[in-house]
Amino acid sequence: MVADIKNIIKDLDSLMTQNGVLLYLDEIQNFNKKQQQSLLEYTENGKITLIASTTENPYFYIYNAILSRCTVFEFKPLMAEDVEETLARAVKILQDEDFKDSKIKIEDGVLLHLAEKSNGDVRKALNSLELATLYSVPDKKGNISVSMELAEQCTQKKAFKYDKQGDSHYDILSAFQKSIRGSDPARRCITLHG
């Protein structure tokens, strides 16, 4: 990953990169501070236009000098209805591409169930749908039927998100303190430090 970036930097100002490059880095939080710093000069002079994504809080994981030169866009979880619509399209694609000679029958409410359990994460919902179709036992004609029972078995539970040094740490401590004092701000509570 870092070697690839070094190769990109080495090729800057060549015939192929006269106008600079657009560099997309997925999971930029995996780059350490020094690796992120190596991009700074090139983002400042315009030779690299950086687009990066992270599942972590960028204010904790992205080098401040890079962050100060960026615009941060936060993607919110999708509504269940939007995820359900995506799942319906996915079923149609599966039908057209993988099950051309047979039929996929989805029991009423299954797509909404998968959408709601995904907590706005389309990838999680699609994984659950794929798992349900893979584990559905085909009938004699090769048709598959995804029941609510099967969908419930294939639905992943939401992972408990906790990052000791990020937002979740303080959000969880705050919720813990509020639960102790019954949300009464006048009630005293010992502050915990992690």
C-alpha positions as CSV (number, residue, x, y, z in Angstrom):
1,M,0.0,0.0,0.0
2,V,2.7,2.5,1.0
3,A,4.9,1.2,-1.9
4,D,2.1,2.0,-4.3
5,I,1.9,5.6,-3.0
6,K,5.7,5.9,-3.3
7,N,5.4,4.8,-7.0
8,I,2.7,7.4,-7.6
9,I,4.8,10.1,-6.1
10,K,7.8,9.0,-8.1
11,D,5.7,9.2,-11.3
12,L,4.5,12.8,-10.6
13,D,5.5,15.3,-13.3
14,S,5.9,12.5,-15.9
15,L,4.1,12.6,-19.2
16,M,1.2,10.5,-17.7
17,T,0.7,12.9,-14.7
18,Q,1.3,16.4,-16.1
19,N,-1.8,17.7,-14.5
20,G,-1.4,15.8,-11.2
21,V,-3.3,12.7,-10.0
22,L,-6.5,12.0,-8.2
23,L,-5.6,9.6,-5.4
24,Y,-8.2,7.7,-3.5
25,L,-7.2,6.1,-0.2
26,D,-9.6,3.7,1.4
27,E,-9.2,3.2,5.2
28,I,-6.7,6.1,5.5
29,Q,-6.6,5.5,9.3
30,N,-4.3,2.6,8.6
31,F,-1.6,5.0,7.5
32,N,0.6,6.2,10.3
33,K,1.3,9.9,10.8
34,K,4.6,9.8,8.9
35,Q,3.0,8.1,5.9
36,Q,0.2,10.6,5.9
37,Q,2.7,13.5,6.2
38,S,4.5,12.2,3.1
39,L,1.3,13.2,1.1
40,L,1.2,16.8,2.5
41,E,3.6,18.5,0.1
42,Y,1.9,17.0,-3.0
43,T,-1.6,17.9,-1.8
44,E,-0.5,21.4,-1.1
45,N,1.1,22.0,-4.5
46,G,-1.8,20.3,-6.3
47,K,0.1,17.4,-7.7
48,I,-2.1,15.1,-5.7
49,T,-5.8,15.6,-5.2
50,L,-6.5,13.4,-2.2
51,I,-9.8,11.7,-1.6
52,A,-9.8,9.4,1.5
53,S,-12.3,7.4,3.4
54,T,-12.3,6.1,6.9
55,T,-14.7,4.3,9.2
56,E,-13.1,6.0,12.2
57,N,-13.4,9.5,13.5
58,P,-11.2,11.5,11.1
59,Y,-10.4,14.1,13.8
60,F,-8.6,11.3,15.8
61,Y,-7.1,9.3,13.0
62,I,-6.1,11.8,10.2
63,Y,-3.0,13.9,10.5
64,N,-4.1,17.4,11.5
65,A,-2.2,19.2,8.7
66,I,-3.9,17.0,6.1
67,L,-7.3,17.3,7.8
68,S,-7.0,21.2,7.9
69,R,-6.7,21.2,4.1
70,C,-9.7,18.9,3.5
71,T,-13.4,19.0,3.5
72,V,-14.9,16.3,5.7
73,F,-18.1,14.7,4.5
74,E,-19.9,12.4,7.0
75,F,-22.0,9.7,5.6
76,K,-25.0,8.8,7.7
77,P,-26.7,5.4,7.8
78,L,-29.5,5.0,5.2
79,M,-33.1,4.7,6.1
80,A,-34.6,1.2,6.2
81,E,-36.8,2.0,3.2
82,D,-33.8,3.0,1.1
83,V,-32.0,-0.2,2.0
84,E,-35.1,-2.3,1.3
85,E,-35.3,-0.7,-2.2
86,T,-31.6,-1.7,-2.8
87,L,-32.4,-5.2,-1.7
88,A,-35.3,-5.4,-4.1
89,R,-32.9,-4.4,-6.9
90,A,-30.4,-7.0,-5.7
91,V,-33.0,-9.7,-5.9
92,K,-33.9,-8.7,-9.4
93,I,-30.2,-8.8,-10.4
94,L,-29.8,-12.3,-8.7
95,Q,-32.8,-13.5,-10.6
96,D,-31.6,-12.2,-14.0
97,E,-28.0,-13.3,-13.6
98,D,-27.6,-16.3,-11.2
99,F,-31.1,-17.8,-11.3
100,K,-32.1,-17.4,-14.9
101,D,-33.7,-20.9,-15.1
102,S,-35.4,-20.8,-11.7
103,K,-37.3,-18.3,-9.5
104,I,-36.4,-16.6,-6.3
105,K,-39.4,-16.1,-4.0
106,I,-39.0,-13.7,-1.1
107,E,-41.6,-14.0,1.7
108,D,-43.4,-10.7,2.5
109,G,-41.6,-8.7,5.1
110,V,-38.2,-10.3,4.6
111,L,-36.5,-7.5,2.7
112,L,-37.8,-4.9,5.3
113,H,-36.5,-7.2,8.1
114,L,-33.1,-7.4,6.5
115,A,-33.1,-3.6,5.9
116,E,-34.0,-2.8,9.5
117,K,-31.5,-5.2,11.0
118,S,-28.7,-3.7,8.8
119,N,-28.9,-0.4,10.8
120,G,-28.5,1.6,7.6
121,D,-25.5,-0.4,6.3
122,V,-26.3,-1.6,2.7
123,R,-23.3,-4.0,2.7
124,K,-24.5,-5.8,5.8
125,A,-28.0,-6.0,4.3
126,L,-26.7,-7.4,1.0
127,N,-24.5,-9.9,2.9
128,S,-27.5,-11.2,4.8
129,L,-29.6,-11.4,1.6
130,E,-26.8,-13.3,-0.1
131,L,-26.5,-15.7,2.8
132,A,-30.2,-16.3,2.9
133,T,-30.3,-17.1,-0.8
134,L,-27.3,-19.4,-0.5
135,Y,-28.7,-21.4,2.4
136,S,-32.2,-21.6,0.9
137,V,-32.9,-25.2,-0.1
138,P,-34.0,-25.3,-3.8
139,D,-37.1,-27.2,-4.7
140,K,-37.2,-29.8,-7.6
141,K,-37.3,-27.1,-10.2
142,G,-34.4,-25.2,-8.6
143,N,-36.6,-22.4,-7.3
144,I,-35.6,-21.0,-3.9
145,S,-37.7,-19.4,-1.3
146,V,-36.4,-17.1,1.4
147,S,-38.6,-17.3,4.5
148,M,-38.7,-14.9,7.5
149,E,-37.3,-17.7,9.7
150,L,-34.3,-18.1,7.3
151,A,-33.8,-14.3,7.1
152,E,-33.8,-14.1,10.9
153,Q,-31.1,-16.8,11.1
154,C,-29.0,-15.0,8.5
155,T,-29.3,-11.5,10.0
156,Q,-26.1,-10.3,11.6
157,K,-26.4,-8.7,15.0
158,K,-25.1,-5.2,15.3
159,A,-21.5,-5.2,16.5
160,F,-20.9,-3.2,19.6
161,K,-18.7,-0.3,18.5
162,Y,-16.1,0.8,21.0
163,D,-12.9,2.8,20.3
164,K,-11.0,3.5,23.5
165,Q,-9.6,6.8,22.3
166,G,-12.3,8.0,19.9
167,D,-15.9,9.3,20.3
168,S,-17.4,6.0,21.4
169,H,-15.3,5.9,24.5
170,Y,-16.7,9.2,25.7
171,D,-20.2,8.5,24.5
172,I,-20.3,5.2,26.4
173,L,-18.9,6.8,29.6
174,S,-21.4,9.7,29.3
175,A,-24.3,7.2,28.9
176,F,-23.0,5.2,31.9
177,Q,-22.8,8.4,34.0
178,K,-26.3,9.5,33.0
179,S,-27.7,6.0,33.8
180,I,-26.1,6.2,37.3
181,R,-27.6,9.6,38.0
182,G,-30.9,9.0,36.3
183,S,-30.2,11.8,33.8
184,D,-30.4,14.3,36.7
185,P,-27.6,16.8,36.0
186,A,-27.7,18.0,39.7
187,R,-26.8,14.6,40.9
188,R,-23.0,14.2,41.4
189,C,-21.1,11.4,39.7
190,I,-17.5,10.4,39.8
191,T,-15.9,10.9,36.4
192,L,-14.1,7.9,35.0
193,H,-10.9,8.2,33.0
194,G,-9.9,5.5,30.5
